[in-house]
């Protein structure tokens, strides 16, 4: 039956990219389902202020990991197909060792400095635990980027999606059953989950490393790799920082409850973005391979397909989330109902973001990293101005507006740069005839 249904679809809606995105989407749905259970337990057990501390800790961990991995996870996806296609196994081996060693050193250093500062200012112990999570997140992210370059996406994402959330849920349930659940113990459960995920991810890297590369020497081009990966990091900084900066700002200018309301609203609203990030898992390596092969028409078809998948998926998800939170939030606690308007604001921004698919991936994979970095710097600057203008006055509502506007503006700017650099539209409403014309 499924084959007969697939036969009625246009060719661009089936194939490796669609299957990859669908498989990854299933894993993300499982991840989200487990995450919602974790959110429900934490919200009911810790309240808005305790949930806010957990969200703040995770934001710190992810921001430290972002600075440590230098964009090497994305850069690897761009360079690996080129090295494999041209049989430059020594450079591939060198990039592997360079990425793992540099990220480990930078992550441990950044985490040690952050933990020391937290200790000096007498921050909550949960924040110190969050600093210990950062190196694990960074190492796992780089391993996932490597795996996406050399093997099937469904296998590559299994460790992160399954292990982290399931181990975290198990730990949180154990602590809750013993009456010992706190922001610190919740983050410790995440620490265990990320430890296992990082270990398994790197074991999979070694297991699935190309056989032709295993006997080759290592050759380094570390200056070019470092410079390019830093540009990739800057390019992705805007998309990565939106939401996390608002959490940091609310911790400074808002109340603990406002931080909790925004954090839980963001957690649910991010469900709307899962079609885009599910697509990204297979989209970026596919675009890199097609660009390296010079297949402009096929690349355009994938870009249009990706935009349509993300837009229609996000539109449906936004309706489901907006309705669902009106039922779930009162169950978490009467005070959590204040987060419902925040979810609607955030969903609107994420749907606007999804219209153009994944323009960041397109820019990076076609070598326009500098343009993407400039766009990120512009968007981040505008976001900070909006955030500082709104959050001190409007609190959590201001944070939600800042996040929604920042994501939407950044996506629009990136889409414009894709068109300027390649002449290709990347929005969901681009006609398929554009792909056919680009192949002539």
C-alpha positions in Angstrom: 0.0 0.0 0.0 2.8 2.4 0.9 4.5 1.8 -2.5 1.3 2.6 -4.3 0.9 5.8 -2.4 4.5 6.7 -3.1 4.0 6.1 -6.8 1.4 8.8 -6.9 3.7 11.5 -5.4 5.9 13.8 -7.5 9.4 12.4 -7.9 10.9 15.2 -5.8 8.8 14.0 -2.7 10.5 10.6 -2.6 14.0 9.4 -2.7 17.0 9.3 -0.3 16.6 12.8 1.1 12.9 12.3 1.9 13.5 8.9 3.4 16.4 10.3 5.5 14.3 13.2 6.7 11.4 10.9 7.5 13.6 8.4 9.4 15.3 11.2 11.4 11.9 12.8 12.1 10.7 9.6 13.7 13.7 9.6 16.0 13.1 13.3 16.8 9.4 12.5 17.6 10.6 9.8 20.0 13.1 12.3 21.5 10.4 14.9 21.8 7.9 12.5 23.4 10.5 11.5 26.0 11.4 15.2 26.5 7.8 16.1 27.1 7.7 13.4 29.9 10.8 14.9 31.4 9.4 18.4 31.2 6.1 17.3 32.9 8.0 15.6 35.7 10.3 18.6 36.3 7.6 21.2 36.0 5.3 19.4 38.5 8.1 18.6 40.9 10.3 21.7 40.8 7.8 24.5 39.8 8.5 27.3 37.5 11.5 28.6 39.3 13.2 25.2 39.6 12.5 24.4 36.0 14.0 27.7 35.0 17.3 26.8 36.8 17.5 23.5 34.8 16.9 25.4 31.6 19.5 28.0 32.5 22.0 25.2 33.2 21.4 23.5 29.9 21.7 26.8 28.1 25.1 27.4 29.7 26.2 23.9 28.8 25.2 24.3 25.1 26.7 27.7 24.8 30.0 26.5 26.2 29.9 23.6 23.8 29.2 25.9 20.9 32.4 27.9 21.6 34.4 24.8 22.1 33.5 22.9 18.9 34.2 25.8 16.6 31.8 24.7 14.0 33.9 21.6 13.3 30.9 19.4 13.2 29.4 21.3 10.3 32.7 21.9 8.6 33.4 18.2 8.7 30.2 17.6 6.7 31.4 20.0 4.1 34.9 18.7 3.7 34.5 15.0 4.2 32.5 14.4 0.9 35.2 16.2 -1.0 38.1 14.2 0.6 36.2 10.9 0.1 35.3 11.8 -3.5 38.9 12.6 -4.3 40.4 9.7 -2.2 42.3 12.1 0.0 42.4 9.7 2.9 45.3 11.3 4.7 43.6 14.6 4.9 40.4 12.9 6.0 42.3 11.1 8.8 44.0 14.3 9.8 40.7 16.2 10.0 39.3 13.5 12.2 42.2 13.6 14.7 42.4 17.4 14.6 38.6 17.8 15.2 38.5 15.4 18.2 41.7 16.7 19.9 41.0 20.4 19.5 37.4 20.2 20.6 38.4 18.1 23.7 41.1 20.6 24.7 38.9 23.7 24.2 35.8 22.2 25.8 37.6 21.1 29.0 39.3 24.5 29.2 36.1 26.5 28.7 34.2 24.4 31.2 36.9 24.6 33.8 37.0 28.4 33.5 33.2 28.7 33.7 32.9 26.3 36.7 35.6 28.4 38.5 33.7 31.6 37.9 30.5 30.0 39.0 32.2 28.8 42.2 33.7 32.3 42.9 30.3 34.0 42.6 28.6 31.3 44.7 26.3 30.2 41.9 24.0 27.2 42.4 25.7 23.9 42.3 23.5 23.0 39.4 25.3 25.5 37.2 28.7 23.8 38.0 27.2 20.5 36.9 26.0 22.2 33.7 29.6 23.3 33.1 30.7 19.6 33.2 28.0 18.7 30.6 29.5 21.1 28.0 32.6 19.0 26.9 30.3 15.9 26.5 27.9 17.9 24.3 30.7 19.3 22.2 32.4 15.9 21.7 29.0 14.3 20.8 28.2 17.0 18.3 31.5 16.6 16.5 31.0 12.8 16.4 27.5 13.3 15.0 28.8 15.6 12.3 31.4 12.9 11.3 28.8 10.2 11.3 26.5 12.2 9.1 29.3 12.4 6.6 30.2 8.8 6.4 27.1 6.7 7.1 23.3 6.6 7.1 21.6 9.4 9.1 19.2 7.1 10.9 22.1 5.2 12.4 24.2 8.3 13.0 21.5 9.9 15.2 20.5 6.8 17.2 23.0 7.5 20.1 22.0 11.1 20.7 18.3 10.7 20.4 17.8 7.5 22.3 20.5 7.5 25.0 20.5 11.1 26.3 16.8 11.4 26.8 16.2 7.9 28.0 19.0 7.9 30.5 18.0 11.4 31.7 14.4 10.2 32.1 15.6 7.1 34.0 17.7 9.2 36.4 15.0 11.8 36.9 12.5 9.1 37.8 14.9 7.5 40.2 15.6 10.8 42.0 11.9 11.7 42.0 10.9 8.4 43.5 13.4 9.0 46.3 12.3 12.5 46.9 15.7 13.8 45.9 14.8 15.6 42.6 16.3 19.0 42.4 17.8 21.2 39.6 21.2 19.7 40.4 20.1 16.1 40.3 18.1 16.6 37.1 21.2 18.1 35.4 23.3 15.2 36.8 20.9 12.8 35.0 21.6 14.7 31.8 25.4 14.5 32.5 25.1 10.7 32.6 23.1 10.7 29.4 25.5 12.8 27.5 28.4 10.8 28.8 27.0 7.6 27.3 26.0 9.4 24.1 29.4 10.8 23.5 31.1 7.4 24.2 28.8 5.5 21.8 29.0 8.1 19.1 32.8 8.0 19.0 32.8 4.2 19.1 30.5 4.3 16.0 32.9 6.7 14.3 35.7 4.3 14.8 33.6 1.3 13.7 32.2 3.0 10.5 35.3 4.9 9.5 36.0 4.3 5.7 38.2 1.2 5.3 40.3 2.9 2.7 41.2 5.6 5.2 42.2 3.2 8.0 45.6 2.4 6.7 46.5 5.9 5.5 48.7 8.4 7.2 47.5 11.7 8.7 48.0 14.9 6.8 47.1 18.3 8.4 45.9 21.6 7.0 45.2 23.0 10.4 45.4 26.7 9.6 42.8 26.4 6.9 40.6 24.1 9.0 40.8 26.4 12.0 39.9 29.5 10.1 37.1 28.0 8.1 35.6 26.2 11.2 35.6 29.5 13.1 33.7 31.1 10.3 31.2 28.2 10.4 30.8 28.7 14.1 30.1 32.4 13.7 27.7 31.6 10.9 25.8 29.3 13.1 26.0 31.4 16.2 22.8 33.4 15.5 20.6 30.4 15.0 22.2 28.7 18.0 22.1 31.7 20.4 18.5 32.8 19.8 16.5 31.6 22.8 19.5 30.9 25.0 20.5 34.6 25.2 16.9 35.3 26.2 17.2 32.8 29.0 20.4 34.4 30.2 18.8 37.9 30.0 15.7 36.7 31.9 18.0 35.3 34.6 19.5 38.8 35.0 16.5 41.1 34.4 13.4 38.9 35.1 12.0 36.9 38.0 12.7 33.1 38.5 9.0 32.5 37.6 9.3 34.4 34.3 12.4 32.4 33.4 10.5 29.2 34.1 7.5 30.3 32.0 9.7 31.3 29.0 11.8 28.1 29.3 8.8 25.8 29.3 7.1 27.7 26.5 10.3 27.5 24.4 10.6 23.8 25.1 7.1 23.2 23.6 7.4 25.7 20.8 10.6 24.1 19.6 8.5 21.1 18.6 7.5 23.3 15.6 11.1 23.3 14.3 11.6 19.6 14.3 10.8 19.2 10.6 13.6 21.7 9.8 16.1 20.0 11.9 15.1 16.5 10.8 15.6 17.7 7.3 19.0 19.2 8.1 20.3 15.8 9.2 20.4 14.5 5.6 20.0 17.8 3.8 23.5 19.4 4.5 25.5 16.3 3.3 23.3 15.9 0.3 23.7 19.6 -0.8 27.5 19.3 -0.3 27.7 16.2 -2.5 25.5 17.7 -5.3 27.5 21.0 -5.2 30.8 19.0 -5.4 29.4 17.1 -8.4 28.1 20.3 -10.1 24.5 19.1 -10.3 22.7 22.4 -10.0 19.3 21.1 -11.1 19.3 18.3 -8.5 20.5 20.6 -5.8 17.6 23.0 -6.6 15.1 20.2 -6.4 16.4 19.2 -3.0 16.2 22.8 -1.8 12.6 23.3 -2.9 11.7 19.9 -1.4 13.3 20.8 1.8 11.5 24.1 2.1 8.1 22.5 1.4 8.7 19.8 3.9 9.7 22.1 6.7 6.9 24.7 6.1 4.0 22.3 5.9 5.3 20.2 8.8 5.8 23.3 10.9 2.4 24.7 10.1 0.7 21.5 11.3 2.9 21.2 14.3 2.2 24.8 15.4 -1.5 24.1 15.5 -1.0 20.9 17.5 1.3 22.6 20.0 -0.9 25.7 20.4 -3.9 23.6 21.2 -2.0 21.0 23.3 -0.5 23.5 25.7 -3.9 24.8 26.7 -4.5 21.3 28.1 -1.1 20.4 29.5 0.0 23.7 31.2 -2.9 23.8 33.7 -2.1 20.2 34.5 1.5 21.2 35.3 0.2 23.8 37.7 -2.1 26.8 37.7 0.8 29.2 37.3 2.0 27.6 34.1 -1.0 28.8 32.2 0.8 32.1 32.0 3.2 30.5 29.5 0.4 29.7 26.9 0.6 33.1 25.1 4.4 32.8 24.9 4.0 29.5 23.0 1.7 31.1 20.5 4.2 34.0 19.9 7.1 31.6 19.5 5.2 29.2 17.2 4.4 32.2 14.9 8.1 33.0 14.6 9.1 29.3 14.0 6.5 28.9 11.2 7.9 32.1 9.5 11.4 30.6 9.9 10.3 27.3 8.2 9.1 29.0 5.0 12.7 29.1 3.6 13.8 25.6 4.7 17.5 25.4 5.6 19.2 28.4 3.9 22.1 28.2 6.4 23.0 24.7 5.3 22.9 25.8 1.6 25.2 28.7 2.2 27.7 26.7 4.2 27.7 23.7 1.9 28.3 25.8 -1.3 31.2 27.5 0.4 29.5 30.9 1.2 30.5 30.7 4.9 31.7 34.3 5.0 28.3 35.5 3.9 26.6 33.3 6.4 28.9 34.6 9.2 28.1 38.2 8.3 24.4 37.5 8.3 24.7 35.8 11.7 26.6 38.8 13.2 23.9 41.2 11.8 21.0 39.1 13.1 22.6 38.6 16.5 23.3 42.3 16.9 19.6 43.1 16.1 18.5 40.4 18.4 20.5 41.8 21.3 19.0 45.2 20.8 15.4 43.9 20.7 16.1 41.6 23.7 17.5 44.4 25.9 14.7 46.7 24.9 11.8 44.3 25.6 12.9 41.9 28.4 13.5 44.5 31.2 10.0 46.0 30.5 7.9 43.0 29.4 9.7 40.1 30.9 8.9 36.7 29.5 6.6 38.1 26.8 9.4 40.4 25.6 11.7 37.4 25.5 9.2 35.4 23.4 8.8 38.3 20.9 12.6 38.8 20.7 13.1 35.1 19.9 10.3 34.9 17.3 11.4 38.1 15.5 15.1 37.1 15.6 14.6 33.7 14.1 12.3 35.0 11.4 14.6 37.9 10.5 17.6 35.7 10.4 16.0 33.1 8.1 14.8 35.8 5.7 18.3 37.3 5.6 19.9 34.0 4.9 17.4 33.2 2.1 18.2 36.5 0.5 21.9 35.7 0.6 21.3 32.3 -1.0 19.5 34.0 -3.8 22.2 36.6 -4.2 25.0 34.0 -4.1 23.5 31.2 -6.2 20.5 32.8 -8.0 18.3 30.1 -6.5 15.2 30.6 -4.4 15.0 28.5 -1.3 11.4 29.2 -0.1 8.5 26.8 -0.1 6.6 28.7 -2.8 9.4 28.5 -5.4 8.1 26.7 -8.6 9.5 23.4 -9.5 10.2 24.8 -13.0 13.1 26.8 -11.5 14.9 23.5 -10.8 14.3 22.3 -14.3 15.5 25.7 -15.7 18.7 25.6 -13.6 19.7 22.3 -15.2 19.7 23.6 -18.7 
